[in-house]
């Protein structure tokens, strides 16, 4: 099984001299096609830095990051943008939706970046939103009019627009209640199983970490634990008694 993501002795420092912060310290990591990996650890351990390096949003201080066969350090900014556009989808904790355009337009703009417009783009957008579980009545609304869970599902639909090989999820359940979090994690697991895409889930929540087939734990920028385990279904962690789910 070929590796879609490779980190080779990757170190990342912020700042210089005595005031430098070591975010990652000679991390080696290989993620094969189709794997769902949960990256866990306390705040400040290097989880988000790891995700940013895989996405080509940041450069390592030393070492190599290889994504889809390309050494990101050898690529121009434009080439890295193309890697993100065609091979990587990103789901953010804070949704990162465009607030002044409709839900449908939030998905459609990503399709337009790869040249898909008109009826084909509209049909593709509708299929993505339907697959993500966003009700049709919400497609013409602004993101701020939706619940947190619905906004996150729009984010998933947008991330999948260009049929990426890799889905990066940065604390995607952080702004959801327990039921909304369960629904999202179940969706990520289905996407991994059905599409055979790599899913890299960054989380500090141990309940979220059980959905993957592999989990690693970071501490002080180093991998201190790397284990494979059968994925398990996520339960609703906190009793949920309200009649309506405020997070969709």
C-alpha positions as CSV (number, residue, x, y, z in Angstrom):
1,X,0.0,0.0,0.0
2,X,1.6,3.3,-1.1
3,X,2.0,6.2,1.3
4,X,0.0,9.3,0.4
5,X,1.6,11.4,3.1
6,X,5.2,11.2,4.4
7,X,7.0,13.3,7.0
8,X,10.7,12.7,7.1
9,X,12.5,14.0,10.2
10,X,10.3,17.1,10.2
11,X,11.2,19.8,12.7
12,X,9.3,23.1,13.0
13,X,10.5,26.1,15.0
14,X,8.8,29.4,15.4
15,X,11.0,32.4,16.1
16,X,14.8,32.3,16.6
17,X,17.4,32.3,19.2
18,X,16.6,31.8,22.8
19,X,13.0,32.8,22.2
20,X,12.3,30.1,19.6
21,X,9.4,27.7,20.1
22,X,9.9,24.1,19.0
23,X,6.5,23.0,17.7
24,X,7.6,19.7,16.1
25,X,10.8,17.8,16.8
26,X,12.1,15.4,14.1
27,X,8.7,13.8,13.4
28,X,8.6,10.7,11.1
29,X,5.2,9.7,9.8
30,X,3.9,7.7,6.9
31,X,0.2,7.5,6.1
32,X,-0.9,5.0,3.5
33,X,-3.9,5.4,1.1
34,X,-7.3,4.9,2.8
35,X,-6.1,5.3,6.4
36,X,-8.1,7.2,9.0
37,X,-5.6,8.5,11.5
38,X,-6.4,10.5,14.7
39,X,-3.8,12.9,15.9
40,X,-4.2,13.5,19.6
41,X,-2.5,15.4,22.4
42,X,-2.9,18.4,24.7
43,X,-3.0,22.0,23.4
44,X,0.3,23.2,22.2
45,X,1.7,19.8,21.4
46,X,2.1,20.4,17.7
47,X,-1.2,19.0,16.3
48,X,-2.3,22.0,14.2
49,X,1.3,22.6,13.1
50,X,1.4,19.1,11.8
51,X,-1.8,19.6,9.8
52,X,-0.6,23.0,8.4
53,X,2.6,21.3,7.1
54,X,0.7,18.5,5.4
55,X,-1.6,21.1,3.8
56,X,1.4,23.1,2.6
57,X,0.3,26.2,4.6
58,X,3.6,26.3,6.4
59,X,7.2,25.2,5.8
60,X,9.2,22.9,8.1
61,X,12.4,24.3,9.6
62,X,14.1,21.1,8.5
63,X,13.0,17.7,7.0
64,X,10.7,16.9,4.2
65,X,6.9,16.8,3.8
66,X,5.7,14.7,0.8
67,X,2.1,14.7,-0.2
68,X,0.6,12.8,-3.2
69,X,4.2,12.1,-4.4
70,X,5.3,15.8,-4.3
71,X,7.9,17.2,-1.9
72,X,6.1,20.3,-0.8
73,X,9.4,22.1,0.0
74,X,10.4,22.0,-3.6
75,X,7.2,23.5,-5.0
76,X,6.2,27.1,-5.6
77,X,3.3,28.7,-3.7
78,X,1.1,28.3,-6.8
79,X,2.0,24.6,-7.1
80,X,1.2,24.0,-3.5
81,X,-2.1,25.8,-3.9
82,X,-2.9,23.4,-6.8
83,X,-2.0,20.4,-4.5
84,X,-4.4,21.7,-1.9
85,X,-7.1,22.4,-4.5
86,X,-7.0,19.0,-6.2
87,X,-5.8,16.6,-3.6
88,X,-6.7,18.0,-0.1
89,X,-9.9,19.0,1.6
90,X,-9.8,20.9,4.9
91,X,-12.5,21.0,7.6
92,X,-12.0,23.7,10.2
93,X,-13.2,24.0,13.8
94,X,-14.6,27.4,13.2
95,X,-16.3,26.4,9.9
96,X,-14.5,29.2,7.9
97,X,-17.5,29.7,5.6
98,X,-18.0,32.8,3.6
99,X,-20.6,34.7,5.6
100,X,-22.1,36.9,2.9
101,X,-22.9,34.3,0.3
102,X,-25.3,31.4,0.3
103,X,-24.5,27.9,1.5
104,X,-24.6,26.7,-2.1
105,X,-22.1,29.4,-3.2
106,X,-19.8,28.4,-0.4
107,X,-19.4,25.0,-2.1
108,X,-19.7,26.2,-5.7
109,X,-16.7,28.6,-5.6
110,X,-14.3,25.8,-5.0
111,X,-15.7,24.0,-8.1
112,X,-15.2,27.2,-10.1
113,X,-11.6,27.2,-9.2
114,X,-11.1,24.0,-11.1
115,X,-13.1,25.2,-14.1
116,X,-16.5,23.7,-13.3
117,X,-19.3,26.2,-13.9
118,X,-22.9,26.6,-14.9
119,X,-25.3,23.6,-14.7
120,X,-22.6,21.1,-14.0
121,X,-21.4,23.1,-11.0
122,X,-24.9,23.5,-9.7
123,X,-25.6,19.8,-10.0
124,X,-22.4,18.9,-8.3
125,X,-23.1,21.3,-5.5
126,X,-26.5,19.9,-4.9
127,X,-25.1,16.3,-4.8
128,X,-22.4,17.3,-2.3
129,X,-24.8,19.1,0.0
130,X,-27.2,16.2,-0.2
131,X,-24.5,13.7,0.6
132,X,-23.3,15.8,3.5
133,X,-26.8,15.9,5.0
134,X,-27.5,19.6,4.5
135,X,-31.3,20.1,4.0
136,X,-32.3,21.6,0.7
137,X,-34.2,24.4,2.5
138,X,-30.8,25.6,3.8
139,X,-29.0,25.8,0.4
140,X,-30.0,29.4,-0.3
141,X,-29.5,30.7,3.2
142,X,-26.5,32.4,4.7
143,X,-24.2,30.3,6.9
144,X,-25.0,32.3,10.0
145,X,-28.6,31.3,9.7
146,X,-27.7,27.6,10.2
147,X,-26.9,25.6,13.3
148,X,-23.3,24.7,14.1
149,X,-23.8,21.1,13.0
150,X,-25.3,22.2,9.6
151,X,-22.5,24.7,9.1
152,X,-19.9,22.0,9.7
153,X,-21.7,19.7,7.2
154,X,-21.5,22.5,4.6
155,X,-17.8,22.7,5.4
156,X,-17.5,19.0,4.7
157,X,-19.4,19.4,1.4
158,X,-17.0,22.2,0.4
159,X,-13.9,20.1,1.3
160,X,-15.1,17.2,-0.9
161,X,-15.9,19.4,-3.9
162,X,-12.9,18.5,-5.9
163,X,-12.9,14.8,-4.9
164,X,-9.7,15.0,-2.9
165,X,-7.5,12.1,-1.9
166,X,-6.9,13.6,1.6
167,X,-9.3,15.1,4.1
168,X,-7.7,17.1,6.9
169,X,-10.0,17.9,9.9
170,X,-8.7,20.4,12.5
171,X,-10.7,19.9,15.8
172,X,-13.9,19.7,13.7
173,X,-16.1,18.8,16.7
174,X,-14.8,21.7,18.9
175,X,-17.8,23.9,18.4
176,X,-20.4,21.2,18.4
177,X,-22.5,19.6,21.1
178,X,-22.0,15.9,21.7
179,X,-24.8,14.7,19.3
180,X,-23.6,17.0,16.6
181,X,-20.0,15.7,17.1
182,X,-21.2,12.1,16.9
183,X,-23.0,12.8,13.6
184,X,-19.9,14.5,12.1
185,X,-17.5,11.8,13.2
186,X,-19.8,9.1,11.8
187,X,-19.8,11.0,8.5
188,X,-16.0,11.2,8.4
189,X,-15.8,7.5,9.0
190,X,-18.3,6.7,6.2
191,X,-16.3,8.9,3.8
192,X,-13.1,7.1,4.7
193,X,-14.7,3.7,4.2
194,X,-16.7,4.5,1.1
195,X,-14.3,6.8,-0.8
196,X,-11.0,5.2,0.6
197,X,-9.7,8.7,1.2
198,X,-7.1,9.4,3.8
199,X,-8.6,11.2,6.8
200,X,-6.3,13.0,9.3
201,X,-8.3,14.1,12.3
202,X,-6.7,16.4,14.8
203,X,-8.4,16.3,18.2
204,X,-7.8,16.7,21.9
205,X,-11.0,14.6,22.6
206,X,-10.3,11.0,23.4
207,X,-13.8,10.1,22.4
208,X,-13.2,11.4,18.9
209,X,-9.9,9.5,18.6
210,X,-11.6,6.1,18.6
211,X,-13.1,6.5,15.2
212,X,-9.9,6.0,13.3
213,X,-8.0,2.9,12.3
214,X,-4.8,4.4,13.8
215,X,-4.0,7.0,16.4
216,X,-0.9,8.9,17.3
217,X,-0.2,11.0,20.3
218,X,2.0,14.1,20.3
219,X,3.6,15.6,23.3
220,X,6.1,18.5,23.2
221,X,6.4,18.1,19.4
222,X,7.3,14.4,19.4
223,X,5.3,11.3,18.6
224,X,5.1,9.4,21.8
225,X,2.5,6.8,20.8
226,X,1.5,5.3,17.4
227,X,-0.9,2.4,17.4
228,X,-3.3,0.8,15.0
229,X,-6.7,-0.3,16.3
230,X,-10.1,-1.2,14.9
231,X,-12.3,1.8,14.6
232,X,-15.2,2.0,17.1
233,X,-18.5,3.8,16.9
234,X,-18.7,7.0,18.8
235,X,-21.5,7.3,21.4
236,X,-23.1,10.4,22.6
237,X,-20.6,11.4,25.3
238,X,-22.8,13.7,27.4
239,X,-26.5,13.0,28.0
240,X,-28.6,15.0,25.6
241,X,-32.1,15.7,26.8
242,X,-33.3,18.7,24.8
243,X,-36.0,18.0,22.2
244,X,-34.1,19.7,19.4
245,X,-30.4,19.5,18.5
246,X,-29.2,23.1,18.6
247,X,-26.2,22.0,16.4
248,X,-28.2,20.2,13.7
